[in-house]
Amino acid sequence: MRKRKKGRKLSREKSQRRALLKSLASALLLNEKIKTNEAKAKEVSGLVEKFITQAKKGNLTSRRLLAQFFTKKIVKKLVEEIGPRYKERKGGYTRIIKLGPRKSNGAKVVQIELVK
């Protein structure tokens, strides 16, 4: 029984899981749209929402917090483009669209994108 455990393990150890989520979040923020399986998309969605909320503040502290996780290029895009875009929005910055099962292994493929 799960007993309110937060997050998914994604069949990986902690360091591998963190690296996977970091690369998915980076790709999503750079390209603003990616295709992945449903479990990974749901997990990265909450993470990206927190980063965008932090980027909306736009101060030095938030830049430093984001720089711990992302490269300079992504931090700059977050604070200067994505943050101001969602200034009036209170949450719900990502959208998950189901695309159907993958042909090779039947995994549920989805498209996760930033809301316009």
C-alpha positions in Angstrom: 0.0 0.0 0.0 1.4 3.4 -1.0 0.4 5.5 2.1 0.6 8.9 0.6 4.0 8.7 -0.9 4.7 11.7 -3.2 6.2 11.3 -6.7 6.9 8.4 -9.1 10.0 6.3 -9.1 10.0 5.7 -12.9 12.0 2.5 -12.4 15.2 4.5 -11.6 17.5 5.2 -8.7 17.4 8.7 -7.2 20.3 10.2 -9.2 19.1 8.8 -12.5 15.5 10.0 -11.8 16.8 13.5 -11.0 18.9 13.6 -14.2 15.9 12.4 -16.3 13.5 15.0 -14.8 16.2 17.7 -15.3 16.6 16.8 -19.0 12.9 16.6 -19.6 12.3 19.9 -17.9 15.1 21.6 -19.8 13.8 20.2 -23.1 10.3 21.4 -22.3 11.4 24.9 -21.3 13.6 25.3 -24.4 11.2 23.8 -27.0 7.9 24.6 -25.1 6.6 21.2 -26.3 7.8 17.6 -26.0 6.5 14.0 -26.5 7.1 11.5 -23.7 5.2 8.8 -21.9 2.3 9.7 -19.5 4.1 9.0 -16.2 7.1 11.1 -17.0 4.9 13.9 -18.3 2.9 14.0 -15.1 6.0 14.0 -13.0 7.8 16.7 -14.9 4.6 18.9 -15.1 4.6 19.7 -11.4 8.3 20.4 -11.4 8.1 22.8 -14.4 5.1 24.6 -12.8 7.2 25.3 -9.6 10.1 26.7 -11.7 7.8 29.0 -13.7 6.3 30.3 -10.5 9.8 31.0 -9.2 10.7 32.7 -12.5 7.7 35.0 -12.3 9.3 36.8 -9.4 12.3 37.7 -11.6 14.6 38.8 -8.8 18.2 37.7 -8.1 17.2 35.1 -5.6 15.0 33.3 -8.0 17.6 33.4 -10.7 20.1 31.8 -8.3 17.7 29.1 -7.3 16.9 28.3 -11.0 20.7 28.4 -11.8 21.2 25.5 -9.4 19.1 23.3 -11.7 19.4 24.7 -15.2 22.0 26.2 -17.6 22.3 30.0 -18.0 20.5 29.9 -21.4 17.4 28.2 -19.8 17.4 30.5 -16.8 17.5 33.5 -19.0 14.6 32.3 -21.1 12.6 31.4 -18.0 13.1 34.8 -16.3 12.9 37.1 -19.4 10.4 35.3 -21.6 8.3 32.6 -19.9 8.0 34.3 -16.5 6.5 37.6 -17.8 4.2 35.6 -20.2 2.4 34.1 -17.2 2.5 37.1 -14.9 -1.3 37.3 -14.6 -1.9 33.5 -14.5 -2.1 31.9 -11.1 -1.1 28.4 -12.2 -1.7 25.7 -14.8 1.2 26.6 -17.1 1.4 23.1 -18.7 -1.0 21.0 -20.7 -0.9 17.3 -21.3 -2.5 15.9 -24.5 -2.8 12.2 -24.9 -1.6 10.9 -28.3 -2.4 7.1 -27.8 -0.2 4.0 -27.4 3.2 3.7 -28.8 3.3 1.1 -31.6 6.4 -0.7 -30.4 5.7 -1.3 -26.7 2.2 0.1 -26.1 3.3 2.8 -23.7 0.9 5.7 -23.4 2.4 8.6 -25.3 1.5 12.2 -24.5 2.5 15.6 -25.6 3.3 18.1 -22.8 3.4 21.7 -23.7 3.4 25.2 -22.2 0.0 26.9 -22.3 0.0 30.0 -24.6 
